[in-house]
Amino acid sequence: MRFAGHNFEPLPSGGLYWHARETLLVADLHFEKMASFARKGQMLPPYDTGLTLARLEADLSRTRAKRLVSLGDSFHRPDASILLTNSDRMRLDAITKMVDCIWLSGNHDPVPHAIGGTCLSVLELDGLTLAHEPQKGAKGLISGHLHPAARLLINGRSTRKPCFVHDNRLMILPAYGASTGAINILSPAFSGLLNWPSVEVTMLGRDRAYPVSPRRLIAG
C-alpha cells in the first residue's frame, strides 16, 4: 500500500506494517472493553483482551517490528489498565519490553496510563502525522477512531469486512481489538473526510488483505 510517499503492508489482522521504519501501527485496541461492560452489570465474557494480545503477539513475531505505535483507544476507558488480569498484564509488559511502544491518546483513554512505553497525543514521523482522530483536509495523517468497514457486492451477494481506507492524504485504519465493531465507510460518519475520486480501499480477509474498487461498494 502506497500512502503519502511511503510504502506499507496491510495485515489481515488490521495492523499496518511500515517496513522502512520497522514499525507496526495498530488502532483501537480497546483493551478491557468487555471487563468495562461487566463492571456495569452486563455479563459478557471478558476474553477480548487476551484475544487482542494474541493477535498483537503474532503480528510482532511475524513482522519482527522494533516499534509498536497504537493510534489511540488502546484501552476502553481511562482506568481500564488497572482491570487487566495478572496474565494479560504480564503479556502486555512482555511486549513493552520487547519493542519500543508508543501509546497515542484517544477519546476513550485521553490520559497517560501506567503501562510501559511512551504516552503521546500525536506523533510526527518522516513527514507523516500519527493521531487518533481523522481530520478533514489533513495531509499525511494516519488515524483510527472510526472503525472503517466496507460492504462489497459480488455476483449478487454481499460481504462486509473491516477495511483500510485512504485518499493519499488521510488514512483510517480498521479497529484492531477483538471486540470492536465497524462502520461502513459510505455512512455519514465519513462524510467530507475523504476525496472519493482518489480513495483506495483494502478489505481484511482471512489470510490477507485485498484491494477493492470503491465503485463496487454498497451502503449498509
matplotlib code that plots the C-alpha trace (Angstrom):
import matplotlib.pyplot as plt

x = [0.0, 1.4, 0.4, 1.9, 5.1, 5.6, 5.1, 3.1, 2.0, -1.7, -2.1, -5.2, -5.3, -5.9, -2.4, -0.3, 3.4, 5.8, 8.9, 11.2, 10.7, 10.3, 7.1, 3.8, 0.8, -2.5, -5.6, -8.4, -7.3, -9.9, -8.3, -10.7, -13.9, -15.8, -14.5, -15.7, -19.2, -19.1, -18.5, -21.7, -23.6, -23.6, -22.5, -20.3, -17.3, -14.1, -11.8, -11.3, -8.1, -6.4, -7.6, -6.3, -3.0, -2.6, -3.2, -0.6, 2.0, 1.5, 2.0, 5.0, 6.6, 5.8, 7.0, 9.8, 8.9, 11.1, 8.4, 4.7, 2.5, -1.0, -3.2, -5.4, -8.2, -5.7, -7.9, -11.7, -11.8, -9.2, -8.9, -9.0, -5.3, -6.0, -8.6, -6.1, -5.8, -2.3, -1.8, -2.8, -0.7, 2.3, 1.8, 1.5, 4.5, 6.5, 5.5, 6.6, 10.0, 10.4, 9.7, 9.6, 5.9, 4.2, 0.7, -1.3, -4.2, -7.8, -11.2, -11.6, -8.2, -7.2, -4.8, -1.5, -1.5, 1.0, 1.8, 5.4, 6.3, 5.7, 2.3, 1.8, -1.1, 0.4, 3.5, 5.3, 7.4, 9.1, 6.6, 3.6, 1.3, 0.0, -3.0, -6.2, -9.0, -9.1, -9.3, -10.9, -8.3, -5.4, -2.2, -0.2, -2.4, -2.7, -5.5, -8.1, -11.2, -14.0, -13.5, -14.0, -15.6, -16.6, -19.5, -18.9, -21.4, -20.1, -22.3, -25.5, -24.1, -22.6, -19.8, -18.9, -15.5, -13.3, -11.0, -8.2, -9.3, -7.2, -7.1, -3.3, -3.8, -5.7, -5.6, -8.0, -7.1, -9.6, -10.1, -7.7, -9.4, -11.2, -14.5, -14.8, -17.5, -17.2, -18.8, -19.4, -17.2, -20.2, -22.0, -22.4, -19.6, -17.1, -18.8, -16.4, -13.3, -12.1, -11.6, -13.5, -12.0, -8.7, -9.9, -8.3, -9.9, -8.3, -10.6, -9.5, -9.6, -8.9, -5.3, -4.5, -5.9, -7.5, -7.7, -11.2, -12.6, -14.7, -17.1, -18.2, -19.0, -22.6, -24.1, -25.3]
y = [0.0, 3.3, 6.3, 9.9, 8.7, 5.8, 2.0, 0.0, -3.6, -4.0, -7.1, -9.3, -8.6, -4.9, -3.9, -1.8, -2.6, 0.2, -1.7, 1.3, 2.2, -1.4, -0.1, -1.8, 0.5, -0.5, 1.4, 1.0, -2.0, -1.3, -3.5, -4.5, -3.4, -6.5, -6.1, -2.5, -3.7, -6.3, -3.6, -2.1, -5.3, -6.6, -10.2, -10.5, -12.9, -10.9, -12.6, -9.8, -8.5, -12.0, -12.4, -9.0, -9.6, -12.9, -11.1, -8.5, -11.0, -12.9, -9.7, -8.6, -12.1, -12.2, -8.7, -8.6, -5.0, -2.9, -0.3, -0.5, 2.6, 2.3, 5.1, 5.8, 4.0, 1.3, 1.0, 1.2, 3.6, 5.8, 3.4, 0.2, -0.6, -1.5, -4.0, -6.2, -9.8, -10.7, -13.0, -10.2, -7.6, -10.0, -10.5, -6.7, -6.0, -8.5, -6.7, -3.3, -4.8, -6.5, -3.4, 0.3, 1.1, 4.4, 4.9, 7.8, 9.1, 8.6, 9.7, 6.6, 6.9, 10.6, 10.4, 8.6, 5.1, 3.1, 0.6, 0.6, 2.7, 6.4, 8.1, 10.9, 12.8, 13.0, 11.6, 13.2, 10.7, 11.1, 13.8, 11.8, 12.6, 9.7, 10.6, 9.0, 11.0, 11.8, 15.4, 16.9, 18.5, 16.6, 15.9, 12.8, 11.8, 8.2, 7.7, 5.4, 6.1, 5.4, 1.6, 1.6, -1.3, -1.8, -3.8, -5.3, -6.8, -9.8, -11.9, -10.7, -11.5, -9.0, -9.3, -6.8, -6.6, -4.1, -2.2, 0.3, 3.4, 6.3, 9.1, 9.6, 12.5, 10.8, 7.1, 5.5, 2.1, -0.6, -1.3, -3.9, -5.0, -8.4, -6.9, -3.8, -3.0, -1.3, 1.5, 1.4, 4.0, 5.1, 6.2, 9.8, 9.4, 9.5, 12.3, 15.1, 13.3, 11.7, 12.8, 10.0, 10.2, 9.3, 6.8, 3.3, 0.6, -2.6, -5.1, -7.6, -11.3, -14.5, -14.8, -11.5, -8.0, -7.3, -4.1, -3.5, -0.9, 1.8, 1.5, -1.9, -0.7, -0.5, 1.0, -0.9]
z = [0.0, -1.1, 1.0, 1.1, -0.5, 1.9, 1.5, 4.0, 4.3, 5.4, 7.5, 7.7, 11.4, 10.8, 11.6, 9.3, 8.9, 8.0, 6.7, 6.3, 10.0, 11.3, 12.9, 13.5, 13.6, 15.2, 16.1, 18.6, 20.6, 23.2, 25.9, 28.7, 26.8, 28.0, 31.5, 31.5, 30.5, 33.2, 35.8, 34.7, 35.2, 31.6, 31.8, 28.8, 28.5, 29.4, 27.0, 24.4, 25.8, 25.6, 22.0, 21.1, 22.8, 20.9, 17.6, 18.6, 19.6, 16.3, 14.2, 16.2, 15.7, 12.0, 11.2, 13.7, 14.3, 16.6, 17.4, 18.1, 17.7, 19.0, 17.5, 20.5, 22.3, 23.4, 26.5, 26.5, 29.4, 31.2, 34.2, 32.2, 32.6, 36.3, 35.2, 33.4, 34.8, 36.0, 33.0, 30.5, 32.3, 32.1, 28.4, 27.8, 29.9, 27.9, 24.7, 26.1, 27.0, 23.6, 21.4, 21.7, 22.4, 21.8, 23.0, 21.5, 23.4, 22.2, 23.2, 25.4, 27.0, 26.9, 29.9, 30.2, 31.7, 33.8, 31.1, 29.8, 26.8, 25.9, 26.0, 23.5, 22.0, 18.4, 16.8, 13.8, 11.8, 8.4, 7.3, 8.5, 11.4, 13.5, 15.7, 16.9, 15.1, 11.4, 10.4, 7.3, 5.0, 6.6, 4.7, 5.5, 8.5, 9.7, 12.2, 13.6, 15.7, 13.1, 12.8, 9.0, 7.1, 3.5, 2.1, -1.3, -3.8, -5.8, -8.1, -6.3, -2.8, -0.4, 2.1, 4.8, 6.4, 8.2, 5.9, 5.4, 3.5, 2.3, -0.3, -0.2, 2.3, 5.1, 6.0, 8.5, 10.0, 10.9, 14.6, 15.8, 19.0, 19.2, 20.5, 18.4, 15.8, 12.5, 10.5, 6.7, 5.0, 3.0, 6.1, 7.3, 9.8, 7.0, 5.1, 3.9, 5.2, 2.0, -1.5, -3.2, -6.7, -5.0, -2.5, -2.2, -0.1, 1.3, 2.9, 5.5, 4.5, 6.4, 5.3, 3.6, 2.8, -0.6, -2.5, -3.9, -6.2, -4.5, -7.4, -6.1, -2.6, -1.3, 1.8, 4.8]

ax = plt.figure().add_subplot(projection="3d")
ax.plot(x, y, z, "-o")
ax.set_aspect("equal")
plt.show()
